[in-house]
Amino acid sequence: MGKKSKALFDKAKKLMPGGVNSPVRAGRAVGMDPPFISRAKGCSLWDVDGKRYIDYVCSWGPMILGHSHPAVVKALEGRISKGTSYGAPTALEVAMAEGIIEMVPSMDMVRMVNSGTEATMSAIRLARGYTGRTKIIKFEGCYHGHADSLLVCAGSGLATFAIPGCPGVPADPAGHTLSLPFNDLGRFTEAMEKHGPKVAAVIVEPVPGNMGVVLPDVAFLKGLRELTKKHGALLIFDEVISGFRVSRGGAQELYGIKPDLTCLGKIIGGGLPVGAYGGKKEIMQSMAPEGNIYQAGTLSGNPLAMAAGLATLKELRKRGVYEELEEKSAKLFSGLEEAAGSEGIQVVVNRAGSMGSLFFTDRGVTDFETVKACDAQKFRRFYASMMAEGVYLAPSAFEAWFVSTAHDWKSIGKTIESARKSFAMLSQRR
Ligand SMILES: *Cc1c(COP(=O)(O)O)cnc(C)c1O
């Protein structure tokens, strides 16, 4: 890394655990110190040493319009002199609720929070309060934020650091959580037959993005819907990543399956800290002040976050946006696959809309076991080469690449060429 990044990282490590505010950013999985970022525009990031990168992290998903999109900047500028937080209702929140409910098929009512973690944690509390049950079922490799009950076999962050569960999480909350293999309807059916009447909720990333992108077997998702209904458990789709990403209405629209509750985050904040959860009216009405399940937030529905989110949703509702994202993403990932093939490197590409992953493996990647079987060493070398080429990827073999509307054809072409060089380097060193 550049000199200035290195100096900042050395200082940061003395002041913050690992020098970062979120673990994967530290780059340990790839054995490389992170560049410190000074600014971003469109599909580009610049680090403090002045190096430019084409960005496929997109802040881990939120920046679907690219950085500093003019409509988002304008919306924020229009709000900032009017005060940044009131702790009182605003018209912006009503517009945001209306926008979300209009776009996400299963949501009749919504509550805004400040992060995806808060959204899933609150949805779990609601499911437990509403059903009067305690057990939760989740799936291996799916990440639902860092709430105690959900930090069990939770994908990339933990996998990157080889943390199986998590010290500091008492056995009690985690003990109510059963983690099952993704895409395995047989195991899920067995578990529901055994525990069904005690299960409050089944939570799933309908298109997992936190162990890299894994595509769901539609019969698996349908089975989750049918069996939760049969046993009186709630089905929670954690669409914090897939929402507004795999299609306009998220995975539930793409696959035509309506969960009872949905968690959102990332894109709906337009780059500001936001989360939301919502679903069927009769369930949401259990939340205070209408019902007796408590959840609150000093900054929830924050005017700046609402303004940035609304401007983003407005852009996403314009004609042709998802078609453009699909076209660019298809071109990028088919280009990467072709480049790997022509250099004799075996890869598997999984893609859903504008998120995808490139796995160094020769067999299908369909669950956490097959993800973990991929060649992380090869990824490390690929990553280092791509960073040197000015292509910024998530520093872990178990993450997704995100394409934004701001990725132009030239940048996509350059990315494929950089990948070709990186694959060539890998094949020479074999
Ligand atoms: C990112 C993510 C979360 C956590 O959101 P934060 O805003 O980081 O707390 C939860 N679930 C999924 C599926 C995510 O991708």
The ligand as an SDF file (V2000), in Angstrom:
LIG
                    3D

 15 15  0  0  0  0  0  0  0  0999 V2000
  -25.0240   -6.3050    5.7920 C   0  0  0  0  0  0  0  0  0  0  0  0
  -26.0430   -7.2740    6.2380 C   0  0  0  0  0  0  0  0  0  0  0  0
  -26.6070   -7.2210    7.5160 C   0  0  0  0  0  0  0  0  0  0  0  0
  -26.1230   -6.2930    8.5770 C   0  0  0  0  0  0  0  0  0  0  0  0
  -26.3360   -4.9580    8.2520 O   0  0  0  0  0  0  0  0  0  0  0  0
  -25.4700   -3.8380    9.0050 P   0  0  0  0  0  0  0  0  0  0  0  0
  -26.0220   -2.5560    8.4740 O   0  0  0  0  0  0  0  0  0  0  0  0
  -24.0580   -4.0980    8.6530 O   0  0  0  0  0  0  0  0  0  0  0  0
  -25.7330   -4.0010   10.4570 O   0  0  0  0  0  0  0  0  0  0  0  0
  -27.6250   -8.1090    7.8140 C   0  0  0  0  0  0  0  0  0  0  0  0
  -28.0660   -8.9900    6.9140 N   0  0  0  0  0  0  0  0  0  0  0  0
  -27.5440   -9.0700    5.6790 C   0  0  0  0  0  0  0  0  0  0  0  0
  -28.0850  -10.0660    4.7030 C   0  0  0  0  0  0  0  0  0  0  0  0
  -26.5010   -8.2290    5.3030 C   0  0  0  0  0  0  0  0  0  0  0  0
  -25.9720   -8.3310    4.0940 O   0  0  0  0  0  0  0  0  0  0  0  0
  1  2  1  0
  2  3  1  0
  2 14  2  0
  3  4  1  0
  3 10  2  0
  4  5  1  0
  5  6  1  0
  6  7  2  0
  6  8  1  0
  6  9  1  0
 10 11  1  0
 11 12  2  0
 12 13  1  0
 12 14  1  0
 14 15  1  0
M  END
$$$$
